[in-house]
């Protein structure tokens, strides 16, 4: 069975069909997100609960996004813009893959900041409907 499985994996990796490779990569990243996430985010949430160690992204997800945005998965010095995009995209993906059980800081802090600065509830509702807040 193990030999059969390895042969199947080798066929996928050496195949010219890129769809199979993308499908396998997506499954690996999905499983990494599911394994890496902690328990459900505590409620009620307060912005002071967030610190630098509050959110960690799976290494496979980081490598994928780094390669996607910079063209080099092992880029040691990405630009500040790329670093911010990687963090933002990873938080969106973690939220989506876990069906909202894991809520990264972006989904709390963005609506909180908008509410604090503007007090506009309609703007908060739109952010939530677009998936950028909870």
N, C-alpha and C positions, 0 to 999 in steps of 0.2 A: 504493500500500500504506500509506504513511504517513497519507494522508488517511482511508483506511478505518479504520486503527487509532485515529486521533484521534476519528473519529465514533463508534466503538464505546465509547471511554472517556467521551465526552460523554453518550452514552445511559445508561451505567452511573451517572454522577454525577447526572444529572437524573431518573433513574428513581425511581418511588415504591417499588420493590422494595428494601428495606433490606438484604436478604440479600446481594445482589450487591455493595453498597457495603462491607459487613462482610468479605466474601470478598476483595475487592480490598485492603482495608486490612490484612488478615491476611497477604496475600502480600507487600505492601510491607514490613511489619515483619519478616517472616521473612527476606526478602532482606537487609534492613539488618543483622540479627543475623548472618547468614552472612558478609556482607562485612566486618563490623566486628571479628569475633573474630580473635584472634591464633592462632598455632600452638598445638598441643596443650600442655596444662599440664605442666611438668616434673615428673618423679617421681624420687626421693622428694621430697615437699613438706615444708617446715618453716614454721611460723607466722611466723618472722622474715622470710620471703621476701615477705610482704604489706606494702605501704605504701600511701599514699593514691593513687598512680598505678597500682597493680597492676590494678585493674578499672575499665574504662570501658564505659558502656552506650551503645548507639546512640541518636542524638538522636531518631529516630522512635519508638523504644520509650519513651523518657522522656516525650515529648509525649503519646503514647497513654495511658500510665499516669497522668500528671498530669491529663489530661482526664477519665479514668475515675474517679479518686479525688476530685478537687476540683471538677470541672465546668468548669474553665478550663484549657485546654492551656498557656496562657502565664502561669500564676500565678507571679509573681516571688517571693512570700513564702509558700511552703507551710508548713504546721505541721510540727513536728518528727516527729510521728506519721506524717504523709503522706510525708515524706521517707524515713523508715525503711521504710515499706511499699513505696514505689517501688523502693528499693534491693533489698529482699528479693524482691519479685515479679520484678524484672528479672533477678536472678541465677538464680532458678528457671527463668525462660523461656529464658535463654541456655543453661543446662545442658540443658534438654529439647530445644531446637531443634538443638543441635549433637550430640545423642545422647551427651552426656558427654565429648566431646573437649575442650571448654573447660570447665574446672572453676572457677567463681567462688569467692572466698574463703569465702563462707558454707558451702559444702559441705565445706570442710576444717576451718575454725575451730570450727564448732559441735560436731562430734564430738570434736575435740581438746580443747576446753574441758570438755565433759562427762566425757571420760575422765580428764582431769587432776583435775577436782574430785571425781568420784565413784568412778572406777575400775570402774564397772559396765559390763561388756562387753555384757550383755543390752540395756541401754538404748541403747548405740551401735548394736547390730544393728537395733533397732526404728527408730531415726532413719534408718539407711541404707535400710531397706525402705520407709519412707515418702517417700524421695526428698530428705531434708534433709541427707544426708551421704554421703561417699564412703569 
